[in-house]
Every structure is written in C-alpha cells, then in structure tokens.
C-alpha cells in the first residue's frame, strides 16, 4: 500500500494532532496521504489503497458504509471508548501499523453487510446499508410496537416489543448483545433477529442464513411512531403501511487485520465484562 485516506472524528479531542502525526509517519516511509476531518465526501474521492479512521468504532462503521462500494479496505485507530472493531488501541502501535501496511504484510477480513429497504405503496422508497445492524424502533412516544416478521414469505411471529434488531455477525457484539442476543463469529454469513424488550416469556433471538429475505410489517396504527435506524446513525421514518425488507447486501466491508488471531481473543481482551 502506498496511498491512504485518513478520516478523523471531528468530535474527538486531539484528532487534528493525531492526523498530522499519522500523516508524517506515512510520508517518511514514502506513502501519500489525503485526509478529511469529519465525514467522507464521496464527490471526487481520490483513488487510494486504504482508508484509516481515527476515532472509535462509530467512525470506522460510518466510513465503511461510505466507501465499501468502492472496494477499498479500511482499518481503524481507536481514540474512543471500547474500540472493538478498530485494530490499533495504543499510540506506540501506530508505527507498527504503518510499516505493516506499507510492506503489504496485512490480511483483509471481509464482513457481510445488510441492505434494508423501505417499501412504501408497493415501491422502493429508501434503501440503507448497515455493517452492524438495522433496527426498527419507536420514536418519541413510549409505546410498544407490534411487528409482523416474515422469512422468505412465511410468517414467523408477531413481536410486541420496543423494536426489532436485525444484525450481521459483526454487529452481534453491539446492540444485539445488549438486547440479549448471541455472539456470532464475525466472518460468517448469517443474520440475527433479536426483539428489544419483548412482552413475552419465551421469545428469543433467531439465527438465519444470509441467503434469507426478511420482511417486517406493522399491525399497530400509531402515527409517526417508528423509524428504521442503521448502525445507530442513519434513519428513515416509517409509516403504518410501510414494509421493511432486509437481505444480505451485494457489497461487503473489507476490514484490515495486522495479525492473525481468534475473534475469541478479541472478546476476551476488549469485552472481558461479558
């Protein structure tokens, strides 16, 4: 790798100095840098070998959604709280990261993404892509949602809950985990359905093949009470007669790893409170 695009989270302290220092580390090794302080602007996006994010998991996830369709791999430097997806968590490891990238000694782990399409009046209204999860949740009013879930056209269940999470394996350690869902090996191809605080004694998560198509409709009639949210970032309001269709996206996120290691090691090292 020789050309890099650096993305810094503008809400984190010390990002500007970190961007400058990282650019110096790359330049002295003969690399070329472009950088953005904030969101990536896709218009006139340069041809690069790699995107490096500085922030937390949210910064990496947003960048992955923005650039994965270009086939550019991504790696993150953690300057946030947990940093489960980011590969670098200590400042002293940055030089090692740059050397590894420049010398092409890394490997890329492809992660599946979810395509979530809102169908309104029989037509595709809006499509969002998620690396972690797509969530149907209530908005403003604290009322239970009633969601009808279908798998490949077959009725699965009517959930009475605070919402529904449809997660990728990557997202299984995020909102899904907090809602009581299982952890899935991140390079696998599966989708998880997890209800949020279901009003039932026996409802649990369901794990599906990524080849399945999930459709969710609504049996309540609460005006402007729900929305579709992907990765806790992008959202679209849902109307009573809308249908949300979820499937494996045609694009995937290429996450750069600097060394081999079990995802269980990552869980033990970064999520030891589980």
N, C-alpha and C positions, 0 to 999 in steps of 0.2 A: 504494500500500500504506500502511495506517495501523496495523495491529495485527500484532505479531510475538511469536513464541515463541522464547526463547533457551535453548539447550541447551549446557551446559558439561561437558567431560570431567573428572570428579572426580579422575582420576589425574594430570592435568597441573598443573604448578606455575603459579601466577599466574592461574588460571582465574577465581577469585572476583572478583578486582580487575578482570579483563577484562570479566566480565559486568556489573559495576557501571558501568564506563566506557561500555560499549556501550549500556546502558540509558539513561544520561544523554544520549548522542548522539541517541538516538531520541526521548526525551522533549522535548528542547529544540526539536525540529522538529515537535512536536505528535503524535508517534506514541504508541502504547500498547504496553506490554510485559508479557509473562508470562515466567517463567523457571524452569528446572529445573537443578539441579546434580547431574548423573548421568543415569540413563536416563529416557526419557519415560514418564510414567504416562498411559495412554490413558483411564483412567476419568475422566470429567468433563473431558476435554481441551477447552480453550476454542476458540471459533471465531476463527481468525486468518487473516491473508493470507499469511503466510510463516513458515518455521522457519529460524532462523540457528543454526548449530552453531559452537562454539569448541573446537578440538581438532585432530585430524588427519583423515585420510581415513576411518579406522575409525569415528570419531564421526559423520561425515556418513553413512556407509553404514548404520550401525545406526539412525540417525534416519530415513533414507529408507525402510528396511524397516518401521519402526514407523508412519509417517504417510502413506505414499504412497497407501494405500487411501482416505484422506480427500480426496485430490486437492489437497493443499497443497504448493506448490513449496518448495524448500529451497536454501539457499546456505551455504557453509562459510567460516570464518576459520581459517587454518592456524596452529596452535600446536604442531604435531608435527614430524615429520622431513621427509617428501617433500612432502605436500600436493598430490598430482596432481589430485585432484577438487575441492579447495577453490579458491575464486575469489580470496580475499584472503590475501596472504602477508606483508604489511608493515603495522605498526600505523598508519602515516601514511595508508594507503589506506582505513581504516575510515570516516572522514567521507565520503569519496567514495562508498563503498558505500551508506551510509545515505541520502545525498542522491539517489542513483540509484534506490533502492527507493522512497523517499517520492514521488519525482517520476514514478514509473512509466516509467522510461527503460531498463529492462532487457528481456531476452527470455528465454524458457524453452525449454530443450532437453529433450525427452522421451527417456528412456532405458528400453529394454526390461529386464524382469526375468525370472528363471526361476522356475517353480514346480516343486519337487522333492517328489514324493510317494512315501512308503514303502508298498508293498503287502504285507501280511502275511496269509497264509492266505486269499488272494483278496479281502481287504477293505482299504480305505484306512486305514492305521494312523496316519500323521502326514504333514502337508504343511508344508514350509518354503519361504520365498521368498528369493531371492538377487538382489542387484544386481550383484555381481561374478561369483561362481562358486559352483557346487555341486561338492563334492569327495567322492569315495569313497576313503577312506584306511584304512590299517591302524591298529590301536590296540594299544599296549603291545608286542606280540610283533613282532620284526623278521623277518617272513616275507613272501614275495611273495604278492600277491593275484592270483587268476585271475578276470577279469571277462568275461562274455559281453555284447557290446553289439549291440543290435538297433535299426534305424531303420525306423519305420513297420511293424514286424513282420518285416522282412527282416534276416537275420543279417549283421552287419558283420564282426566279428572277436572272437576271444578274446585279451584282453590279459593278459600275465603281467608285472606291474609293481608298483610301490609304491602305485599308485592311479590313479584316473581323474579328470580335471578336465573339467567341462562349464561353459564360460564364456560370458558375454554379451560383446558388443563393449566395454562399459565395463570389464569385467574382463579384457579381453585384455592390458592393460598391467600386470596384477597377477600372481597365481600362475601363470597361463597363460604369461606372458612368461618368468618364471623357469624354467619347465619346458621352454622351447624353442619355445613356440607363437607364432603370428603375431600382429601387431598389426592390429586391425580398426577402421575408422572408427567412433567411439562412437555416432553417431546411427543407424547402420544396424541392420537386424534380422536377426541371424544367431546361431547357436550354434556353439561350437567344442568339439571333443572332443580333449583332449590327454592322452596317457598320461604318468604320472610315472615316470621312470627305467625304461622298458620293457626287458625282457630280450629284445631283438631288434635286428637290424642295420638294419631298414628301416621300422619303424613311425613314422609322423609324425602331426601334427595333421590333423583333418578339419574343414572348414567346411561348415555346413549351413544351409539356410533355417530361419528361426524357426518356420515352419509345421510342421516335422517333430516327431515324438514319439520320444524316445529311451528305450529300456528297457534296464536293466542288471541282470543276474542273476549268480550266482556258481557256479563249478564246483569251488571248493575247499570243504573242510568243516572249517575252523578255527573252533573255538568262540569266540564273542565276540571276534573278531579285527579287526573292521572297523566303520566308522561313516560316516555321511553328515554332512558339515560344510558349512554355507553361510556364505560371507563370513568364514571363519575365526572365527566367533563362536558361532552356534547349531549344535547337533549332535543326532543320534539314533543309538543303537547299532543295528547291523544283524545279523540272524540269517541262518543259512545259506540258508534258503528264501525270504528276502525278495526282492522286486523293487523297483528304484527307477525311477520313471517321471518323465522330465523334459520340460518343454514351456515355451513362452512363457507367462508369467503374463498374466492379464487386466488387471492393474494395471501402471502404469509409474511411474518416478520422474521428477518434473519438477525438473531442476537449473537454477537461475537463473544466467544469464550476464550480466555487466555490459557487455560489449562484444563485437563480432563478432571472430572470429579463427579461424584454421585449427587443427585439432587437432594438426597437424604443428608449429605454433608451440609448443604446449604440450609436446610431446615434446622439442623442441629445448631449451626453456627449463628444463624440470624433470627431464628424463631424458637429459641430454646424455652420460651414460656408456654409452648403448646402442651 
